[in-house]
């Protein structure tokens, strides 16, 4: 067990294998499954939830842990955060955002409500689609912020891209403010997505 848990790739592979066993166990009790639209919708939803947990989890890590505690870290230790931890976290953060949006759009298309959700169900009046649409648009805005505001500014703030000290400080503040904007939008986005499951 120590050998398994000492390696992140082995741990993830074992977790995936366990998930597959649980999947087959659940569907075995339900008279099996077929590779139909329902299966692909379910699989896409699972992936969508998985990557969105990583995205929002890292967003909250930045806002609840890293940003508030940076002032408490001695200056000689800050390069470890800026050169190692933050770039790695930002890699997973931005790609999880992109994959959340992509999988969400595919899921909406598979389930036949992509147009209604993206137009807030104008003409159809389906509350579930309106709620999903609100969540989708908030997610799109948040992902836009990640890729086109937070990440470019973080590259300057972390020294990945060279710039003047004044621009570096301004970029760090801009990245923080847009990260806080995403934190502000995260609860309404999650509420819309969850509420949609109980609307018709």
N, C-alpha and C positions, 0 to 999 in steps of 0.2 A: 504493500500500500504506500509506503514511504517513497518508493521509486516512481510510482504512478503520480503521486501528488507533488513530487519535487519538480516535475516538468509540466509547464503550462500546456504545451501541445498534447502531451499524453493525457492530461486531465480533461482537456476539451474533447479529444477523441473518445475517451471513455464516457464522458457526459453525452456525447452524440450517440454512441452505441446504446447507452442506457435509454435515451429518448426513443430510439428506434424500437427497442424491445417493448417499452411502454406503449408506443404507437400500435405495434402489431397486437399486443395484448388487448388494448381497448377495442380495436376493430375486429379482432377475432370474436369477441363477445357480441359484436353487432353484425354477425353474419358476413364478415369480410368487408372488402372495399374494392372499388374499381378506379382506374385512372381516368376519372371523368372530371367535368368542370368543378364539381363539389370538392373532389380531392385536391385539385390544384388551387382552388380558393382557400381551402383549409391550410395547405402547405404555405401559400403566400402569406396568409394571415399570421401563421406561426413565425415566419421569417420577419414580417413587418413588426410584430411585437418585440421580437428578439433585438433587432437593430435599433428600434426606437427606445428600448430600455437602455442600450449602450449610449445612445445620443443624449437622452434627457439625464441619465445618470451622470455622464461626464459634464453636462451643463451645470448640474447642481453641485458636482464636485468642485468645479471652478468657482462657483458663486458662494457656496457654503463653507468650503474648506481652503482652497488655495488662495483666492484673492483676500479674504479677511485675515489670513494668517501670514501673508508675505511680510508685513511690517514687523512681525515678531521674530523673523529669521535673521540671524546675523548676516551682515553684508558678505562676509567671506564664504558663506554657505549658499547664497542665492544663485550663484552660477549653476549649481547642481539642479536646481529647479528649472532655471531658464534654458539650460543647454541640454538637459536629459529628460526630466519629467514632463515639462510642458510640451515640448515638440512631439513626444510620443503620445501624450493624451490628445493633443490637437489633431494628430493623424487619425486616430480612431473616432474622434469627435466629428470631424468634417465628413469622413466617409460614411459614418453611421447616419449622419443627416441626409446625405445624398441617397443612400440605400433605403432609408425610411420613406422618403418622398417617392422614389421609384417603385418600391413594393406597394405603397399605398395606392398609387395610380393604377398599377396592375390589378390589385385587389378590387378596386372600384370598377374597373373594366370587366373583370371576370364575373362580378356579381351584378353587372348591368346597371349601375347607378353613377357611373363616372360623369356623364353629362349633367344629370340632375344635381349631383353634389357640387360640381364646379360652378353651376349657375344658381345654386341655392334652391333647386327644384322649382324654378320659375315655370309656372304652367301646370306642374304636377301636384304641388302642394303636399309632398310627402315629408312629414316632420323629421323622420329618420335621415333622409337625404339632405335636408337642410342642416341638421346637426353635424353630420359627417362633413358636409361642405364647409361649414365654419371651421371645423378642426383641420380640414385639408388646407384651406387658405391660410390659416394661422401657421401651419407647418411649413407651407411654401415660403411665407414671409420669413420665418425663423431660419430655414435652410438658406435662403438668399443672404440673410445677415451673416450666417456662418461663412459662406464661401466668398462673398463679395465685400464684406466689411470686416468681420472679426479676423479671418485668416490673413488677409493682406496687412492689416494693422499689427497683428501678432508677429508676423514675420519681421517687421521693423522693430517692434518692441523687444523681441527676443534676440535681435542681432543676426537673424538668419539672412536678412537683407540689410546691408550697410546704409546708414543714414546719419544725419546730424543729430546731436543729442536732444535738441528742441523737438525735432520731428519724432524722435524715438519716444519721448515723454508724452507728446500729443497722441501718438499712435496707441500707446498703452492705455491712455484714458479713453480713447474712442472705442478700442476693443472691449474695455471693461463696460462702458455704457451700453454697447450693443449686446454684450453678453447678458447684462441686467435686463435689457429690453426683452431678450428671448426668455429669461427667467419669468418676467412679468407675463408674457404670452403663454408660457408653458401650462399653467393651471387651467386657463380657459380652453386651451387646445385639448388637453387631456379630458377635461369635463365634457366637451363636445363629443369626443370620440366614445367615451364611456356611456354618456346619456343616449347616444344614438342606438345603442344595443337594446334599450328599453322603450324605444319609440317605434311607431308604426307609420 
